Amino acid sequence: AQKVTQAQTEISVVEKEDVTLDCVYETRDTTYYLFWYKQPPSGELVFLIRRNSFDEQNEISGRYSWNFQKSTSSFNFTITASQVVDSAVYFCALSERGGADGLTFGKGTHLIIQP
Amino acid sequence: GAVVSQHPSWVICKSGTSVKIECRSLDFQATTMFWYRQFPKQSLMLMATSNEGSKATYEQGVEKDKFLINHASLTLSTLTVTSAHPEDSSFYICSARAHVGDRGLGQYFGPGTRLTVT
């Protein structure tokens, strides 16, 4: 069965520091999608990125970057020059069957950015 | 585009009553909708997958007679929590997968419904 592991339960850094959130996944499927979501205290999920299993290119979007490595089954997320507004719970998730299946979420990492 | 709404956003009900939660895709047709549950300070867990016009598929451990799902149209799925008990208090989130095109590769989440059973 598929599984997503986010080993970091909580991370606390001071504003402007860089921080990396780890995500390791398990799947027997060859065609799958990986996701990152942000969940602020309001509860609404904010979509950050979707990556399919055939695209290992790293991606950068402003202060956010993602490193996808199939060899280590990892899909890590880095925030550069963190800001207080980045404080939230971040979830990594996996969808098998080419994205047709419901998402399997990791337990989430609570990121605290201190001013 | 790709907006999903849920109603109500929060609800408080008494133990033993039933509660219906609606999930609507506002600007696209969703052949498949998913229902998730999130307990406080925990992750989201997939409860069931509903396809328009057919019976929902429930994940292991989810009682189908307690959580009734209806996906009667391409834009609406409902989750009814029957005979609710305090342990059913949770944050329920739906997502919708579009019918065709690039949107078919993404799942769009609703804002969630917070259920409190007293």
Interface residues (C-beta under 8 A of the other chain):
Chain A: Y33 Y37 G43 E44 L45 F47 R50 N52 F91 S95 G98 G99 A100 D101 G102 L103 T104 F105 G106 K107 G108
Chain B: T32 F34 Y36 Q38 Q42 S43 L44 M45 L46 T49 E59 F91 I93 S95 R97 G104 L105 G106 Q107 Y108 F109 P111 G112 R114
